[in-house]
Amino acid sequence: MNNKSIYIKHIALLSTLLYALIPIAAYSQESETWLEKLDSVVMSVDKYEKDKSDIINVMVAQRDKLRDQKEIYKANCSIYDECCTFDSDLALDIIERNEGIARKMGNQEYIDEWRIKRAFMMSVTGMLMESNSILNSLTTEGMSREMLVSYYTQRIYLNTHYDQYIGAVSANDKYEKDTKAYRDSLEAILTEADADYGWYKTMKIISAGNIDTIKATIDKIIISPNLNSKKDASNAYAIAQIYKKLDDNDKYIKYLAMSSIADLKVANKDIASLEELAGAIYNMHSGDKRTSGLFSNGSDKYIDRAYRYINVCLEGAQKFHNRVRVVSISRVQDNIHSAYVERDREQRESLRVALWTAVGLLLLLAAAIVMVVIMYRKTKVVNNKLENAIDNLKNANNELEESNFVKEEYIGYVFSICSNYIGKIDDYRKNINRKMKVNQHDEVLAMTDKPVVQEEMQKFYKDFDAIFLHIYPDFVKEFNDLLLPEEGIEPKKGELLNTDLRIYALVRLGITDSIKIAELLHCSPQTVYNNRLKIRNKARVPKDTFVDAVQKIGKKSLI
C-alpha cells in the first residue's frame, strides 16, 4: 500500500470522529445526482469484488509458475498492491513470502519495507499492540528517505487507530502528541520530487487553515471522469476535506460521493469515504427536524441511504477483518439504528391517526355507496336501453358501410362494362352502315344471321365473376363452409365461379328473387329454383337461415 493511501486512512479516522459535530445543511441537485450514481455503484458491489478477485487469482496463478526468486518477489509486490485493501489474509501471506525472500537475499531495506507493511496490516486488522511492537523493533538509523516516509506514515496511521479504538481525540492525549511529532518528521523529509508530495502538502494546507491557499489548491487536484482508481478516490477525498474546511457542505457531500464511487469500483474494503459519507447523511437526518425545506420526502431518505452505506462499510470491514473499522462503524450504525427505531415509533403514531381517519372515511364511503346503489338501479334500465340502441346503430352503420362499399365498387365496374358494350354496339352499327353504303347486303345479312349472345354471355359471366371475387375474395371458401364437408363446390379449371356459385353470388348481393336471377343469368327460372333447392339440401345450417347466412359472407372483411 502506498504512503498516500495510508495517510488517507489517518485523515479519514479523524474525520469519522468529528463529522457528527459539524452541522450539515441540505445539498444541491448536483450532489443528489452523484449520490444516485453512488447508489447504483453500491448495487453492483458484488460485481466489482468479483472482478477484483478474478484479477488477483490470475496474478497468483502467474506467480506460481515462476521459479526465479527475484521474479517471484516482484510478482508478490504487484499482488500486494492489488490486495492490500481487499484481502487481508492474502496480503499477510504475501508479506510472509516476500519478507522470507528478502531475508534470504540479505537485503535489510526490503526486510524493513515488509515489516512496515506487516505493521500496517496489524493495524488494519485491529492488532494494534502487535503493530506497535513491530514498529518499535525497527530502527530509523540508516533508513533511506523513502523508507522513513513509509515508517512515519505508518506511525501516524497506527496512532489514529489507537485514538479511534479508544475513542479519545484530544490535543493533550499522548497519541495526538506523538502523531503531531511524526507528522512534523514526515513533512521535514518530503520533497517536490516525491509522488505524494502534493497530497501531503494539501493536507498541511488544510491543517493550516489559509482559505485563499486552500481554494487555489483545489484546481491542482486532478480526478479522472471514470472514477476507477485509488488515485481518483484519494484525490476526490482530498477535495472533500478542503470543502469541509471551507464549510461548503454541498460540495463536501458531492466529493465524498465521488471518492466512495472510486473506492467501491476498485473494491476497497477498508473504505473511509463511504463511512464518513454515511455519518454526514445521518447528521442531515438529525438536523432534519430543525431545518425546513430539505427534501419533500422528509428524513426517511437520509436514514435509508445512511443505513445502506454503513452496511456496505460494515460488510467490507468484516470481510477484511478490520476490527478497528468495525468498532468505528458500529458506533455510527447504533445511531442510525436508533433513528430507525424513532422513525418506526413516529410512523406507528401516524398510522394510528391515519387508521381513525380511514374509519371515518369508510363510514362516509358506505353512505355514498348506498346512494350510488340507489342511483344505479334507477339508471340501469336507461343504460340497457341505451346500449341496445347503440348496438342497433352499430349494426345499421356496419350494414350501411358494407352497402356503400359494394355500391362504390359496383358503380365503377358497371360504368366500365356499360361503356364497353356501348362501344361494341357503336362499332357494330358503324360496320353495318359502312357495308350498306357500298351495297354489301349479303355480308350484312351474314353478320346479322350469326348469333352473338352466347359469346357475349360468357364474357359477361367472366367479368361478373372477376368483379364479385374482387369484392368478396373468400366467397367460395366461406360459402363451402356453410355446406356439408363432402358437398363443397369447386369451379372447374379456368372458371372463377360456376352456375351454382353465381346464383348465390347474386343472393349475397341482395337479389333473392329467382325470376330476377334467371333474367340476369339468361336461364330459366325453374333452373334457378332447382339449383337453389339442391344447394339448400346440402347445407350444414338450417334451410330457413341459409339465405341469411349467405348474405353475411364477407361482412367482417368489409367492416
Secondary structure as UniProt FT lines:
FT   HELIX           3..18
FT   HELIX           19..21
FT   HELIX           29..43
FT   HELIX           45..64
FT   HELIX           69..83
FT   TURN            84..86
FT   HELIX           88..105
FT   HELIX           108..124
FT   TURN            125..126
FT   HELIX           128..137
FT   TURN            141..142
FT   HELIX           145..166
FT   TURN            171..172
FT   HELIX           174..189
FT   TURN            192..193
FT   TURN            195..196
FT   HELIX           197..208
FT   HELIX           211..218
FT   TURN            219..220
FT   TURN            225..226
FT   HELIX           230..245
FT   TURN            246..247
FT   HELIX           249..265
FT   TURN            266..267
FT   HELIX           273..288
FT   TURN            289..290
FT   TURN            296..299
FT   HELIX           300..320
FT   HELIX           323..437
FT   TURN            438..439
FT   HELIX           441..449
FT   HELIX           453..471
FT   TURN            473..474
FT   HELIX           475..481
FT   HELIX           485..487
FT   TURN            493..494
FT   HELIX           499..508
FT   TURN            509..510
FT   HELIX           514..521
FT   HELIX           525..537
FT   HELIX           543..545
FT   HELIX           546..551
FT   TURN            552..554
FT   HELIX           555..558
//
